[in-house]
Amino acid sequence: MSNATLVKIINHNEKEANIMTGKVMAITFAFFTFIYILNLLGIFIIDRMSMTTAYIIGSAMLLLPLVMNKVCDPMAKWLKYFYVTLACLFLFVLTTTLTYHVVLVYAYPIAIAGMYFSKRLTRIATAMTAAATVFGQICGFYLGWRVDDNFPHIRNLVLFGILPRLLLLISFSALLQLLTKRTSQLLKENAENYDQLVLYNRDMIYGFATLVENRDESTGGHIKRTSIYVRLLAEELQRENLYSGIITDDYIECLSMVAPLHDIGKIAIPDSILQKPGRLTEEEFEVMKTHTVKGGQIIKETFAHINDENYKEMAYKVARSHHEKWNGKGYPDGLSGEDIPLSARIMSIADVFDAVSEKRCYRDAMPLEKCFGIIEEGRGKDFDPVLTDAFMNIRDEVIRVHNKSN
């Protein structure tokens, strides 16, 4: 199993849990406000000074996650610890001010921790909740903010207030630990199944694409090399923080998966044109150019049942637009500049470099120096200038891939 897959699932869950925690605490604020209003109206008999203090301080803590989710990256690792700490502080405020009217809220921080499926976080939340419960009740006792006389002495408070609540917390925490352990196991099993499915899909795509490539007497080496080239180029862009709003780990993985399908439309081109050893006539070249449009159509029809919209969209764009040029003189749509999808612009450089650096039925392979020169000469004309510069930066890595495959 790929650990990266499991990490990706966990990270995605943490992001969603951070967002959900903000919503849960906002809902808690709404209920807290409702209870506060009822207390002001005399429906409840909680001491107003205690209730107002708890409401003002607690409300700030409950609303802070909504703000944090907007100003911080929801993927930030530290957020879950911060939110659990906030929940414990909220509990401390309530136990200090409202002591004996707090019942189910004692499990609040542990329940928040449970959304992250982290045994470590659950243990931390349990310890912090226990501390907030004990010290909150003791502080409330000595500050004189007790709302009744159930526990007139500290001994009564410990025996009949603190200890029962601690036992309840420990029981709830143990249950949550078991649920977390089971959920972690299920996530691991799903990750294993997902990785196996990805391998099967990748093999199927490579096999299908190789069959298409073999029709023009080239080998599957073109597919593998271009897939590696696009990954290397995308990773270089990520390192240089270029197109940072687009290029993520998921984007790179998806691009390397769809790259083998860029010439899938050649399956609809006649052998007489595809395998012609000499130069194509103008009419023949017009037919050859249709492989981009037909490739896009094949992607749409073949992948219609796939639920991953990003995968389908990127595969379509790469197949249709990898022959577009930065100056607008490419085909099939005459797109220019950043109107050309980024995935297709990356694919274009990889495709052209491999095409000129390998032997074809109509010519010999060009020297690598000349191949890199063609890419550099196309900067700002055929290719995105930013991508061209990044490709030249990974020159040594590209050479190693090329030499290894020959």
C-alpha positions in Angstrom: 0.0 0.0 0.0 1.2 3.5 -0.8 1.6 5.5 2.4 1.0 8.6 0.3 -2.5 7.5 -0.4 -3.4 7.0 3.2 -1.8 10.3 4.1 -3.8 12.0 1.4 -7.1 10.5 2.8 -6.2 11.5 6.3 -5.2 15.1 5.2 -8.4 15.5 3.3 -10.4 14.3 6.4 -8.5 16.8 8.6 -9.4 19.6 6.2 -13.1 18.6 6.3 -13.0 18.1 10.0 -11.5 21.6 10.6 -14.3 23.1 8.5 -16.9 20.9 10.3 -15.6 21.9 13.7 -16.1 25.6 12.8 -19.7 24.8 11.9 -20.3 22.7 15.0 -18.9 25.4 17.4 -21.0 28.0 15.6 -24.1 25.9 16.1 -23.1 25.6 19.8 -22.9 29.4 19.9 -26.4 29.6 18.5 -27.8 27.2 21.2 -25.8 29.0 23.9 -27.3 32.3 22.8 -30.8 30.8 23.0 -30.2 29.5 26.5 -28.7 32.9 27.5 -31.9 34.7 26.3 -34.1 32.2 28.1 -32.1 32.8 31.3 -32.5 36.6 30.9 -36.3 36.1 30.5 -36.3 34.2 33.8 -37.2 30.8 32.3 -34.0 29.4 33.7 -32.7 30.3 37.2 -29.0 30.5 36.5 -27.2 33.3 38.2 -27.2 36.2 35.7 -23.7 37.4 36.5 -22.3 33.9 36.1 -24.3 33.3 32.9 -23.2 36.6 31.3 -19.6 36.0 32.1 -19.8 32.5 30.6 -21.6 33.8 27.5 -19.2 36.6 26.7 -16.0 34.6 27.1 -17.5 31.4 25.6 -19.0 33.1 22.6 -15.6 34.4 21.6 -14.1 30.9 21.8 -17.0 29.3 19.8 -16.9 31.8 17.0 -13.1 31.9 16.6 -12.8 28.7 14.5 -15.0 30.2 11.8 -12.6 33.1 11.5 -9.5 30.8 11.7 -10.9 28.7 8.8 -11.1 31.8 6.6 -7.7 33.3 7.4 -5.7 30.0 7.8 -5.1 27.1 5.5 -7.7 24.5 6.5 -5.1 21.8 5.9 -2.8 23.2 8.6 -1.8 20.4 11.0 -1.9 22.6 14.1 -5.5 23.7 13.7 -7.0 20.5 15.2 -5.0 20.9 18.4 -6.0 24.6 18.6 -9.7 23.7 18.2 -9.6 21.0 20.8 -7.8 23.4 23.1 -10.5 26.0 22.5 -13.2 23.5 23.3 -11.4 22.6 26.6 -11.1 26.3 27.5 -14.8 26.7 26.7 -15.5 23.8 29.0 -13.3 25.4 31.7 -15.2 28.6 31.5 -18.5 26.8 31.8 -17.4 24.6 34.7 -16.0 27.7 36.5 -19.1 29.8 36.1 -22.0 27.5 35.7 -20.6 24.4 37.4 -23.6 22.2 38.1 -25.7 23.2 35.1 -23.0 21.7 32.8 -23.8 18.1 31.9 -23.3 16.8 28.4 -20.9 19.5 27.5 -18.2 17.7 29.5 -17.8 15.4 26.5 -17.7 18.3 24.1 -13.9 18.5 23.5 -13.6 14.7 23.2 -16.4 14.7 20.6 -14.6 17.4 18.6 -11.4 15.3 18.7 -13.3 12.3 17.5 -14.0 13.9 14.1 -10.2 13.7 13.2 -10.0 9.9 13.7 -6.7 10.4 15.6 -6.0 8.3 18.7 -3.3 10.7 19.8 -5.6 13.7 19.6 -8.3 11.8 21.4 -6.0 11.0 24.3 -4.8 14.6 24.4 -8.4 15.9 24.4 -9.3 13.4 27.2 -6.5 14.6 29.4 -7.3 18.3 28.7 -11.0 17.7 29.3 -10.3 16.0 32.6 -8.1 18.9 33.7 -10.7 21.5 32.6 -13.4 19.6 34.4 -11.5 19.3 37.7 -10.0 22.7 37.9 -13.1 24.4 36.6 -15.3 22.9 39.3 -12.7 23.7 42.0 -12.4 27.3 40.7 -16.2 27.7 40.6 -16.4 26.3 44.2 -13.8 28.8 45.6 -15.0 31.7 43.6 -18.4 31.3 45.1 -20.2 31.1 41.7 -22.1 28.0 42.7 -25.7 28.1 41.7 -27.0 25.8 44.4 -25.9 24.1 47.6 -25.6 20.5 46.5 -21.9 20.4 47.4 -21.3 22.7 50.4 -17.9 21.2 51.1 -15.0 20.5 48.8 -15.1 16.8 49.9 -18.7 16.5 48.7 -17.7 18.2 45.4 -14.8 15.7 44.8 -16.7 12.6 45.8 -20.1 13.4 44.2 -19.2 15.9 41.5 -15.7 15.5 40.1 -15.2 11.8 40.4 -18.5 10.8 38.7 -17.8 13.2 35.8 -14.2 11.8 35.4 -15.6 8.3 35.2 -18.0 9.4 32.6 -15.3 11.1 30.6 -13.0 8.0 30.8 -15.8 5.8 29.6 -16.7 8.1 26.7 -13.0 8.4 25.8 -12.5 4.6 25.8 -15.5 4.2 23.4 -14.2 6.9 21.1 -10.8 5.2 21.1 -12.3 2.0 19.9 -14.3 3.8 17.2 -11.1 5.6 16.1 -9.1 2.4 15.9 -11.8 0.8 13.8 -12.1 3.8 11.5 -8.3 3.9 11.0 -8.3 0.3 10.0 -11.1 0.8 7.5 -9.2 3.8 6.0 -6.1 1.7 5.7 -8.1 -1.1 3.9 -9.7 1.4 1.6 -6.4 3.0 0.8 -5.0 -0.5 -0.1 -8.0 -1.1 -2.4 -7.7 2.3 -4.0 -4.0 1.8 -4.7 -4.6 -1.5 -6.3 -7.4 0.0 -8.5 -5.0 2.9 -9.5 -2.4 0.3 -10.6 -5.0 -1.6 -12.6 -6.2 1.6 -14.3 -2.7 2.8 -15.0 -1.7 -0.6 -16.6 -5.0 -0.5 -18.7 -4.3 3.0 -19.9 -0.7 2.3 -20.8 -1.8 -0.9 -22.6 -4.5 0.9 -24.6 -2.3 3.9 -25.4 0.6 1.6 -26.5 -1.7 -0.2 -28.9 -2.5 3.2 -30.5 1.2 4.3 -30.6 2.2 1.0 -32.2 0.1 1.8 -35.2 2.6 4.4 -36.3 5.5 2.0 -35.6 6.6 3.8 -32.5 6.9 2.1 -29.1 5.3 2.4 -25.7 8.5 4.2 -24.8 7.0 7.4 -26.0 4.1 7.1 -23.6 6.3 6.3 -20.6 8.9 9.0 -21.4 6.3 11.7 -21.9 4.5 10.7 -18.7 7.8 11.1 -16.8 8.6 14.4 -18.6 5.3 16.0 -17.6 5.7 14.8 -14.0 9.2 16.2 -13.8 8.1 19.5 -15.4 5.1 19.9 -13.1 7.2 19.1 -10.0 9.7 21.7 -11.1 6.9 24.3 -11.4 5.8 23.3 -7.9 9.3 23.7 -6.5 9.6 27.1 -8.0 6.1 28.0 -6.7 4.8 28.7 -10.3 1.1 28.3 -11.0 0.8 27.6 -7.3 -3.0 28.0 -7.4 -3.2 25.2 -9.9 -0.3 22.8 -9.4 -0.8 20.6 -6.4 0.2 17.0 -5.6 -3.2 15.8 -6.8 -2.8 17.8 -10.0 0.6 16.3 -10.7 -0.6 12.8 -10.0 -3.6 13.3 -12.3 -1.6 14.8 -15.1 0.9 11.9 -15.1 -2.1 9.5 -15.2 -3.7 11.2 -18.3 -0.6 11.9 -20.2 -0.5 8.5 -22.0 -3.9 9.4 -23.5 -2.7 12.5 -25.3 -2.6 10.8 -28.8 -5.5 8.5 -28.2 -7.2 10.1 -31.2 -4.7 8.6 -33.6 -6.7 5.4 -33.4 -9.1 7.1 -35.8 -6.4 8.1 -38.3 -6.0 5.8 -41.4 -2.8 3.7 -41.5 -1.9 5.1 -44.8 -1.4 8.5 -43.2 -0.2 7.4 -39.8 2.5 5.1 -41.1 3.5 7.1 -44.2 7.3 7.1 -44.3 7.6 10.4 -46.1 6.3 13.9 -45.7 2.5 14.3 -45.4 0.7 16.2 -48.1 -1.4 19.2 -47.0 -4.6 17.2 -47.3 -3.1 14.3 -45.3 -1.8 16.7 -42.6 -5.3 18.1 -42.2 -6.6 14.6 -41.6 -3.7 14.0 -39.1 -4.6 17.1 -37.2 -8.1 15.7 -36.5 -6.6 13.3 -34.0 -6.8 16.0 -31.4 -10.6 16.6 -31.8 -11.2 12.8 -32.1 -9.1 12.2 -29.1 -11.2 14.6 -27.0 -14.4 12.9 -28.3 -13.1 9.4 -27.4 -12.2 10.6 -23.9 -15.7 12.1 -23.4 -17.4 8.9 -24.7 -15.2 6.3 -23.1 -14.8 8.0 -19.7 -18.4 9.1 -19.3 -19.0 6.6 -16.5 -16.1 7.8 -14.4 -17.1 9.9 -11.4 -13.8 11.8 -11.2 -14.6 15.0 -13.0 -11.0 16.4 -12.7 -9.6 13.3 -14.3 -12.0 13.4 -17.2 -11.6 17.1 -17.8 -7.8 17.0 -17.7 -7.7 13.9 -20.0 -10.0 15.8 -22.4 -7.9 19.0 -22.4 -4.6 17.1 -22.9 -5.9 15.1 -25.8 -7.6 18.0 -27.5 -5.2 20.9 -26.9 -1.6 19.5 -26.7 -0.9 20.8 -30.2 -2.0 24.4 -29.5 0.8 27.0 -29.6 1.5 29.9 -27.3 1.3 32.3 -30.3 -2.1 31.0 -31.3 -0.9 29.2 -34.5 -1.6 25.7 -33.3 -4.6 23.5 -33.7 -7.5 22.5 -33.5 -8.9 25.7 -31.9 -6.2 28.2 -32.4 -5.9 29.0 -28.7 -3.1 31.3 -27.5 -1.3 32.1 -24.2 -3.0 31.1 -21.0 -6.2 30.3 -22.8 -4.5 27.0 -23.6 -5.1 24.7 -20.6 -2.0 24.4 -18.4 -2.0 20.6 -18.6 -2.0 20.8 -22.4 0.9 23.4 -22.3 3.0 21.0 -20.2 2.1 18.1 -22.4 3.1 20.0 -25.5 6.7 20.5 -24.4 7.0 16.9 -23.3 5.5 15.6 -26.5 7.6 17.8 -28.9 10.8 17.0 -27.1 10.2 13.3 -27.2 9.1 13.4 -30.8 12.3 15.1 -32.0 14.6 13.1 -29.7 13.4 9.7 -30.9 13.5 7.9 -34.2 10.4 8.0 -36.3 9.4 6.1 -39.5 10.0 9.2 -41.5 13.3 10.5 -39.9 16.1 9.7 -37.5 16.4 10.9 -33.9 17.9 14.4 -33.5 20.9 15.0 -31.2 19.8 16.0 -27.7 21.5 19.4 -27.9 19.4 20.2 -31.0 16.2 18.9 -29.3 16.7 21.3 -26.3 17.5 24.0 -28.8 14.1 23.4 -30.5 12.3 23.8 -27.2 14.3 27.0 -26.3 13.7 28.5 -29.8 9.9 27.8 -29.3 9.9 29.9 -26.1 7.1 32.5 -26.4 6.1 31.2 -29.8 5.2 27.5 -29.5 5.5 27.1 -25.8 4.7 28.9 -22.6 7.8 30.9 -21.7 7.5 30.0 -18.0 7.2 26.3 -18.8 10.1 26.5 -21.2 12.4 28.0 -18.6 11.4 25.3 -16.1 12.0 22.6 -18.6 15.5 23.8 -19.3 16.1 23.8 -15.5 15.4 20.0 -15.4 17.6 19.4 -18.4 19.9 16.9 -16.6 16.9 14.9 -15.3 15.4 14.7 -18.8 18.6 13.5 -20.3 18.8 10.7 -17.7 15.3 9.6 -18.5 16.0 9.7 -22.3 19.3 7.7 -22.0 17.8 5.1 -19.6 15.0 4.3 -22.1 17.4 3.9 -25.1 
